[in-house]
Amino acid sequence: MHDGPAAITLHSSASSPRQWSALVQSLGSAYRAAAPALIGYGDAPDWHYQRPLSLDDEAQRIEPLIEAEPRGVHLVGHSFGGAVALRLALRNPGRVRSLALYEPVLFSLLNDEVSDGPGPAPAMAEVNAVRIAIRRSLYSGRRAFAARLFVEYWSGPGAWDVLDLRRQEAITARMRKVDAEFDAVNCNQITLGEFRLLRVPVLLLLQGENTRRPARRIVELLDSMLPDATREEVRGAGHMGPITHAAEVNARIGAYLDTQAGYGRLSRAA
């Protein structure tokens, strides 16, 4: 085993560790990269659903990988995986050397947004609407329709129909866990002010140009609070940029990790 820096990649909801395969390959022998499955994916056990899922539940499964690295780790996360990465960083000060995040969906940060009317602010209202629609469909026995709602919320109308049948079936099978993940990112107690104390040397926020309002607002809030944040936009991309624009996203993450690991800003193929 080589002695390079450790990197851990965390996938998005309804995805799998395979979404980062090209990035892990592009990092090559310079890194000891791990791509663990979150709860309910791949070889990880499913959630028991006896109580609401929390980000701490996800973080506790990943922490042994961090604890095994005395020199710390670099974390990469997309969407729900990005929210888990943020929770890991708050729980493990000094062990996380950097974070590279693509639109972390820590929706709880939107709870304190001020609304002009009696209800929640527009970004949180949008999250609530899609969350309720998915949950109603799921628990009325329309699991495939819930999966369609989820995919087309993030990727646009018609995105579900262009998926092959195997992919549709895989996402449909994961919708109960996806619903639990909405609870984890909506109902936690993490406040925006906590991120003022996150002394990570450099944080890179990768944000799609064509993304949803809640994800964009979360990036703006984090950018305003983190002590050392770098915000970049991937032109033409949306929330699923790490999949639809994998070459560019992976190249940017690879260059960022190289800088943090002391290799300089190298150009990497995805």
ABEGO torsion letter per residue (X at the ends): XBABBBBBBBBBBGBBAAAAAAAAAAAEAABBBBBBBBBGBEABBBBAGABBBBAAAAAAAAAAAAAABAAEBBBBBBEAAAAAAAAAAAABBGABABBBBBGBBBAAAAAABBBABABBBAAAAAAAAAAAAAAAAAAAGBAAAAAAAAAAAAAEBGAAAABBAAAAAAAAAAAAAAAAAAAAAAABABBAAAAAABBBABBBBBBBABBBAAAAAAAAAAAAABABBBBBBBBGBBAAAAAAAAAAAAAAAAAAAAAAAGAEBBBBBX
